[in-house]
Amino acid sequence: MKTLKFKNGDSFPSLGLGTWLARPNEVYDAVLEAIRCGYRHIDCAYIYKNEVEVGMALNYAFSYGIVKREEMFITSKLWNCDHHPDRIENAIQRSLSNLQLKKLDLYLMHWPIAFKAGIDVPEGGEDLLPLDEMPLSETWLGMERLKRKGLTEHIGVSNFNIPKLRKLIADTRIRPEVNQVELHPFLQQDELLDYCRKEKILATAYSPLGGRRMANLEDGLLQNQLLRALAEKHACTPSQVILAWGMQRGCSVIPKSVNPERIRENLAALRVKLDAEDMAQIKKLDRNLRMAKADFAVFPNGPYTYQSIWED
Ligand SMILES: NC(=O)c1ccc[n+]([C@@H]2O[C@H](COP(=O)([O-])OP(=O)(O)OC[C@H]3O[C@@H](n4cnc5c(N)ncnc54)[C@H](OP(=O)(O)O)[C@@H]3O)[C@@H](O)[C@H]2O)c1
């Protein structure tokens, strides 16, 4: 498995399995299939509501010697209703218990957005907490404590833009080790990647294939003419071109699939090598097309707007 490196020398697999929207009855088989064919990174989150089944699959794989715990890299995420420092340790303990693990490899603050305690999915602005009441830096100090306590090896954030990363770095002691954000050829985010590289923050591309909603677009990524032509040139599939492109930019990619053929197809992207001309052509596809806009947190009577989430 190709890997990126953390500052302490730990390896971070360049390709992992996403689990969002993998139904509980599907994700068990998907995780085992992925491990059997060579995946060593599983991307999870409390809010995906399938950690228990991921944990059962991991436990099976460890118990039957399919893979060793230390060979796997497991990520989970702190949900927005658990940002208060008093709730953070309980939140990671719940994910650890779901996943049947003693320690995570990586724990991420899922969004730079806070909900009131106990709210999984807000129904209106009254369910949200503004960031001046629940500052990201206070949540981050709670994340730092988890690392010191040995509950997670690495800590990071997700969906953070440059101003939010800059402020977090200025206000706290340990900088995020990873920023997991939406990245694909239609949303390339060069400036954010350059900033992360400069600050030694590893970047993970979520929705690396554009996500499930992209599939409904007539001119979606997988139908794109250039990507199809490059797939023909390299005797591979458009998905493999897209994932190889993501990894060649220095990111880790976490495509989700519950389909055994597509799970293997995505892993085989590790063998695809794009040349400089291919990379230059894909660069021209950028449309700044964001699929995950955080609609779930934007209400007319709430403290968050698209601008406050993505631009401020
Ligand atoms: N941090 C965050 O806020 C955040 C947000 C979104 C996602 N994520 C993480 O990133 C992971 C990946 O993102 P995503 O699930 O949004 O999108 P994605 O991986 O870009 O796309 C997943 C969709 O593409 C299909 N697919 C997978 N491989 C394919 C292939 N080779 N050919 C054709 N279709 C294929 C999947 O269907 P099948 O399952 O039927 O194959 C599914 O509908 C998530 O699962 C989650 O772990 C994190």
The ligand as an ORCA input file, in Angstrom:
! r2SCAN-3c Opt
* xyz 0 1
  N     -15.623     14.492      6.277
  C     -16.771     14.642      5.665
  O     -17.527     15.594      5.922
  C     -17.163     13.657      4.605
  C     -18.190     13.991      3.705
  C     -18.494     13.051      2.709
  C     -17.803     11.850      2.644
  N     -16.840     11.546      3.568
  C     -16.099     10.252      3.533
  O     -15.590     10.055      2.222
  C     -16.082      8.828      1.691
  C     -16.225      8.905      0.177
  O     -17.085      9.944     -0.205
  P     -18.554      9.692     -0.790
  O     -19.086      8.439     -0.250
  O     -19.319     10.945     -0.564
  O     -18.335      9.629     -2.343
  P     -17.434      8.818     -3.406
  O     -16.584      7.838     -2.735
  O     -16.828      9.849     -4.279
  O     -18.570      8.106     -4.268
  C     -19.363      7.100     -3.734
  C     -20.405      6.725     -4.799
  O     -19.769      6.267     -5.991
  C     -20.105      4.897     -6.249
  N     -18.876      4.250     -6.685
  C     -17.818      3.846     -5.939
  N     -16.846      3.336     -6.698
  C     -17.274      3.421     -7.977
  C     -16.707      3.046     -9.221
  N     -15.500      2.494     -9.291
  N     -17.442      3.278    -10.350
  C     -18.661      3.829    -10.283
  N     -19.256      4.215     -9.123
  C     -18.561      3.999     -7.984
  C     -20.661      4.355     -4.944
  O     -21.657      3.376     -5.160
  P     -21.512      1.830     -4.686
  O     -21.339      1.816     -3.205
  O     -22.802      1.219     -5.115
  O     -20.315      1.294     -5.422
  C     -21.305      5.618     -4.329
  O     -22.582      5.862     -4.860
  C     -17.412      8.651      2.448
  O     -17.942      7.352      2.332
  C     -16.999      9.041      3.831
  O     -16.274      7.988      4.446
  C     -16.494     12.449      4.531
*
